[in-house]
Amino acid sequence: MVSESDELVNFQRSLVAFTYAPSPRKFDTSSGLSALSRPSKRSLQSSTLAPAYNEQFDIEGLQAPGDTPGSSPKRKRARGYADPEVYAHLQGLPDILSENLDIIFCGINPGGKSAEIGHHYGHHSNHFWDCLYQAGFTPDKLFPEEDHTLPERFSIGLTNLVERPTAEQNELSSEEQAASVPTLLAKVTRYRPRILCFLGLNIARVFQSQLTFSTTPQFKGKKFTPGLQAYKMVHVGASDCVSDTIETLFYALPSPSARVVKPQVGARRLLAREILFLTEVQQKAAKIALFASFREILNQVKRGELMTDTLATITAPNS
């Protein structure tokens, strides 16, 4: 009988095509991705898997495991918008931030369990703490109660786009998500992380839709793609000292929540059906692989190997 750990190891080995391949040469980020992660049409036709973040597939309408042809997939119905009074008994979570961190992870909003215990990513099924550990951001798997130690120990911060807790992100309105973007921009301006990483692709879409740019021609026509975003924030008045971050980059990862049933991992549309059949362990392994790819990008930034000259520049609040 194959154990869960053996299944995880075997599946991680099968994720080679998803992982980021580092190169000693500098990278052109004009499209928000490295040249190595943009395969040619020929390579897409000949390869079994496209590199991570090549294309976000859509699995709507595909047959789910156990469904019979012509039957409706048995899925839990998503909740609709919930008035703030519904969760008035829950308190929001405080940001865990300090200046000049390597990363600030940004979730959509606190979940019910996290708000209940007062710590980020508190639900036992959330993959965030596993992903941090397995991808090499932390030497051990941390407990949610240790979230406050992240800035000092690992140069990592935590925040959310929307402050109020809900059981599901569908209970937030699109208007309140968009209205929260200026507050998030102000946090980036104040704390100046190397990278702000969105933990959820829709967060990045909402964020991008509300941006204004001081280099608009460079960004005009850019569509949202997961991974490294095609824009940055340059911090006015930043010093040249090593401890002061001059610019912040932006990165988008899938949500680590196990509630996100629809995979958000980049892949060819031909593979959408196969990925639909991934087990929970395999989906978790896919997220870990993407976190590991992100960690390599961070290391390139820290080594000064990532070229950012062609990225569009965000107009900071009050600038």
C-alpha positions as CSV (number, residue, x, y, z in Angstrom):
1,M,0.0,0.0,0.0
2,V,1.4,3.4,-1.0
3,S,1.6,5.8,1.8
4,E,0.6,9.5,1.6
5,S,4.2,10.6,1.9
6,D,5.3,8.2,-1.0
7,E,2.4,9.5,-3.1
8,L,3.6,13.1,-2.4
9,V,7.2,12.3,-3.4
10,N,6.1,10.5,-6.6
11,F,3.9,13.3,-7.6
12,Q,6.6,16.0,-6.9
13,R,8.9,14.1,-9.2
14,S,6.2,14.4,-11.9
15,L,6.1,18.2,-11.5
16,V,9.4,18.8,-13.2
17,A,7.8,20.6,-16.1
18,F,5.9,22.9,-13.6
19,T,9.0,24.0,-11.8
20,Y,11.1,27.1,-12.5
21,A,14.5,26.4,-14.1
22,P,17.1,28.9,-12.9
23,S,19.7,30.3,-15.3
24,P,22.9,32.2,-14.6
25,R,22.1,34.9,-17.1
26,K,19.9,37.9,-16.4
27,F,16.2,37.8,-17.1
28,D,14.0,40.1,-19.2
29,T,10.8,40.7,-17.4
30,S,9.1,42.8,-20.1
31,S,6.2,40.4,-20.1
32,G,6.2,39.7,-16.4
33,L,7.8,36.3,-17.0
34,S,11.3,35.1,-17.7
35,A,12.2,34.2,-21.2
36,L,12.8,30.6,-20.1
37,S,9.2,30.3,-18.9
38,R,7.7,31.4,-22.2
39,P,7.9,28.3,-24.4
40,S,7.6,28.5,-28.1
41,K,4.6,27.1,-29.9
42,R,6.6,24.1,-31.1
43,S,7.7,23.3,-27.6
44,L,4.1,23.4,-26.4
45,Q,3.1,21.0,-29.0
46,S,5.9,18.5,-28.3
47,S,5.9,18.7,-24.5
48,T,3.6,16.8,-22.1
49,L,3.3,19.7,-19.7
50,A,3.8,23.4,-20.2
51,P,5.9,25.4,-17.7
52,A,4.1,26.8,-14.7
53,Y,2.0,29.9,-15.4
54,N,2.1,29.5,-19.2
55,E,-1.7,29.7,-19.3
56,Q,-4.5,29.6,-16.7
57,F,-6.8,26.9,-17.8
58,D,-10.6,26.8,-17.4
59,I,-12.2,23.6,-16.2
60,E,-15.7,24.8,-16.2
61,G,-18.0,22.2,-17.8
62,L,-15.5,19.3,-17.5
63,Q,-16.7,16.0,-16.0
64,A,-15.7,15.6,-12.3
65,P,-14.6,12.3,-10.8
66,G,-17.6,10.1,-10.2
67,D,-19.9,12.0,-12.6
68,T,-21.7,10.0,-15.3
69,P,-22.0,11.5,-18.8
70,G,-24.9,13.9,-18.9
71,S,-25.2,14.2,-15.2
72,S,-24.6,17.4,-13.3
73,P,-21.3,17.5,-11.2
74,K,-22.0,17.3,-7.5
75,R,-20.3,20.3,-6.1
76,K,-20.9,22.4,-3.0
77,R,-22.8,25.5,-4.0
78,A,-20.7,28.7,-3.5
79,R,-22.2,31.2,-1.1
80,G,-23.2,34.6,-2.2
81,Y,-22.5,38.1,-0.8
82,A,-22.9,38.3,3.0
83,D,-23.6,41.6,4.8
84,P,-21.0,42.6,7.3
85,E,-23.5,42.0,10.1
86,V,-23.5,38.2,9.3
87,Y,-19.9,37.9,10.7
88,A,-20.0,40.8,13.1
89,H,-19.1,38.4,15.9
90,L,-15.7,37.8,14.3
91,Q,-12.8,40.1,14.7
92,G,-10.4,40.9,11.8
93,L,-6.8,39.9,12.0
94,P,-3.9,42.4,12.6
95,D,-1.3,42.8,9.9
96,I,2.1,41.2,10.6
97,L,4.4,43.7,9.0
98,S,7.7,45.6,9.3
99,E,9.7,47.6,6.9
100,N,12.0,46.3,4.2
101,L,10.8,42.7,4.4
102,D,11.7,40.2,1.6
103,I,8.0,39.3,1.1
104,I,4.6,40.4,2.1
105,F,2.0,37.7,1.4
106,C,-1.4,39.1,0.8
107,G,-4.6,37.0,1.1
108,I,-8.1,37.9,0.1
109,N,-9.5,38.3,3.7
110,P,-9.4,36.4,7.0
111,G,-11.3,33.1,7.0
112,G,-13.7,32.2,9.8
113,K,-11.3,29.8,11.6
114,S,-8.4,32.3,11.4
115,A,-10.6,35.1,12.8
116,E,-11.8,32.7,15.5
117,I,-8.3,31.8,16.7
118,G,-6.7,35.2,15.9
119,H,-4.0,33.9,13.6
120,H,-3.5,33.9,9.9
121,Y,-4.2,30.7,7.8
122,G,-5.6,29.0,10.8
123,H,-7.8,26.3,9.3
124,H,-6.2,22.9,9.5
125,S,-6.8,22.3,5.8
126,N,-5.0,25.4,4.6
127,H,-1.8,24.6,2.8
128,F,0.0,27.9,3.5
129,W,2.2,26.7,6.3
130,D,3.1,23.5,4.5
131,C,3.9,25.4,1.4
132,L,6.3,27.7,3.3
133,Y,8.1,24.8,4.8
134,Q,8.2,22.4,1.9
135,A,9.3,25.2,-0.5
136,G,12.2,26.2,1.8
137,F,11.0,29.5,3.2
138,T,11.1,28.1,6.7
139,P,13.3,25.3,8.1
140,D,10.3,23.7,10.0
141,K,6.6,23.8,9.6
142,L,5.2,26.6,11.7
143,F,1.9,26.7,13.5
144,P,-0.5,29.5,12.8
145,E,0.1,30.7,16.4
146,E,3.7,31.5,15.3
147,D,2.6,33.9,12.6
148,H,3.9,36.9,14.5
149,T,7.5,35.5,14.4
150,L,7.7,35.6,10.6
151,P,9.1,39.2,10.1
152,E,12.0,38.9,12.5
153,R,12.8,35.2,11.8
154,F,12.2,35.0,8.0
155,S,11.7,38.5,6.7
156,I,8.1,37.6,5.8
157,G,5.0,39.7,6.4
158,L,1.3,38.9,6.2
159,T,-1.7,41.1,5.3
160,N,-5.1,40.8,3.5
161,L,-6.8,42.8,0.8
162,V,-10.1,43.1,2.7
163,E,-10.1,43.3,6.5
164,R,-13.5,41.8,7.4
165,P,-13.7,38.0,7.9
166,T,-16.0,35.7,6.0
167,A,-16.4,31.9,5.7
168,E,-15.8,32.2,1.9
169,Q,-14.3,34.8,-0.3
170,N,-17.5,34.8,-2.5
171,E,-19.2,36.6,0.4
172,L,-17.2,39.7,-0.4
173,S,-18.5,42.1,-3.0
174,S,-16.4,43.1,-5.9
175,E,-16.9,46.7,-5.0
176,E,-15.4,46.3,-1.5
177,Q,-12.5,44.4,-2.9
178,A,-11.7,47.1,-5.4
179,A,-12.2,49.8,-2.7
180,S,-9.5,48.0,-0.6
181,V,-6.8,48.4,-3.2
182,P,-5.7,51.9,-2.2
183,T,-5.1,50.7,1.4
184,L,-3.0,47.9,0.2
185,L,-1.0,50.3,-2.0
186,A,-0.4,52.5,1.0
187,K,1.0,49.5,2.9
188,V,3.4,48.8,0.1
189,T,4.5,52.4,0.1
190,R,5.0,52.4,3.8
191,Y,6.7,49.0,4.4
192,R,8.6,48.6,1.1
193,P,8.9,44.9,0.7
194,R,11.0,43.4,-2.1
195,I,8.0,41.5,-3.3
196,L,4.3,41.6,-2.6
197,C,2.9,38.1,-3.3
198,F,-0.9,37.7,-3.9
199,L,-2.2,34.4,-2.5
200,G,-5.0,34.1,-4.9
201,L,-5.1,34.9,-8.6
202,N,-8.4,36.9,-8.3
203,I,-6.7,39.2,-5.8
204,A,-4.1,40.1,-8.4
205,R,-6.7,40.7,-11.0
206,V,-8.7,43.1,-8.8
207,F,-5.5,44.8,-7.8
208,Q,-4.3,45.3,-11.4
209,S,-7.7,46.6,-12.4
210,Q,-7.4,49.5,-10.0
211,L,-3.9,50.6,-10.8
212,T,-2.7,53.8,-12.5
213,F,0.8,53.9,-14.1
214,S,3.4,56.6,-14.6
215,T,4.6,54.5,-17.6
216,T,1.3,53.7,-19.1
217,P,2.5,53.0,-22.7
218,Q,4.6,50.1,-21.4
219,F,1.7,48.5,-19.7
220,K,-1.0,49.2,-22.3
221,G,-2.6,46.0,-23.5
222,K,-1.1,43.8,-20.9
223,K,-3.3,41.0,-19.8
224,F,-3.2,39.4,-16.4
225,T,-0.9,36.4,-16.1
226,P,0.0,34.5,-12.9
227,G,3.6,34.6,-11.6
228,L,5.7,37.7,-11.8
229,Q,3.6,40.7,-12.7
230,A,4.5,43.2,-15.4
231,Y,4.7,46.2,-13.1
232,K,6.5,47.5,-10.0
233,M,6.4,50.3,-7.5
234,V,9.5,52.5,-7.2
235,H,9.9,54.1,-3.8
236,V,10.6,57.8,-3.9
237,G,13.3,58.9,-1.5
238,A,14.7,55.4,-0.8
239,S,18.3,55.4,0.0
240,D,21.0,53.3,-1.7
241,C,21.8,51.4,1.5
242,V,21.4,47.7,1.4
243,S,18.6,47.7,4.0
244,D,16.4,50.1,2.2
245,T,14.2,48.6,-0.6
246,I,14.3,50.8,-3.7
247,E,11.4,49.1,-5.6
248,T,8.7,46.5,-4.9
249,L,7.8,43.7,-7.4
250,F,4.5,41.9,-7.5
251,Y,3.8,38.1,-7.8
252,A,0.7,36.0,-8.0
253,L,0.3,32.5,-6.7
254,P,-2.8,30.3,-6.4
255,S,-4.7,30.4,-3.1
256,P,-3.3,28.0,-0.6
257,S,-6.8,27.3,0.7
258,A,-8.1,23.8,0.3
259,R,-11.5,25.4,-0.3
260,V,-10.3,26.4,-3.7
261,V,-11.3,23.3,-5.5
262,K,-10.8,24.6,-9.0
263,P,-7.0,24.3,-9.7
264,Q,-5.4,27.6,-10.5
265,V,-2.1,26.1,-11.5
266,G,-0.8,27.1,-15.0
267,A,-1.0,24.3,-17.6
268,R,-2.1,23.6,-21.1
269,R,-5.9,23.4,-21.7
270,L,-5.4,19.9,-22.9
271,L,-4.4,18.9,-19.4
272,A,-7.3,20.5,-17.6
273,R,-9.2,17.3,-17.4
274,E,-6.2,15.4,-16.0
275,I,-5.6,18.1,-13.3
276,L,-9.3,18.0,-12.4
277,F,-8.6,14.4,-11.2
278,L,-5.7,15.2,-9.0
279,T,-6.0,14.0,-5.4
280,E,-5.8,16.4,-2.5
281,V,-2.2,15.4,-1.9
282,Q,-1.3,16.0,-5.5
283,Q,-3.0,19.4,-5.6
284,K,-1.0,20.3,-2.5
285,A,2.2,19.2,-4.1
286,A,1.5,21.3,-7.1
287,K,1.1,24.4,-4.9
288,I,4.3,23.6,-3.1
289,A,6.1,23.4,-6.5
290,L,4.8,26.9,-7.4
291,F,5.9,28.3,-4.0
292,A,9.4,26.8,-4.7
293,S,9.4,28.6,-8.1
294,F,8.5,31.8,-6.3
295,R,11.4,31.3,-3.8
296,E,13.8,31.1,-6.7
297,I,12.5,34.4,-8.1
298,L,13.0,36.0,-4.7
299,N,16.6,34.7,-4.6
300,Q,17.3,36.2,-8.0
301,V,16.0,39.5,-6.8
302,K,18.2,39.4,-3.7
303,R,21.2,38.5,-5.9
304,G,20.4,41.4,-8.3
305,E,19.9,39.0,-11.2
306,L,16.4,40.0,-12.2
307,M,16.2,42.8,-14.7
308,T,13.2,45.1,-13.9
309,D,13.9,48.1,-16.2
310,T,11.1,47.2,-18.6
311,L,8.4,46.8,-15.9
312,A,5.7,49.4,-15.9
313,T,5.8,51.7,-12.8
314,I,2.8,52.0,-10.5
315,T,1.8,55.5,-9.4
316,A,2.0,55.4,-5.6
317,P,-0.7,56.9,-3.4
318,N,-0.5,60.7,-3.1
319,S,2.4,60.8,-5.6
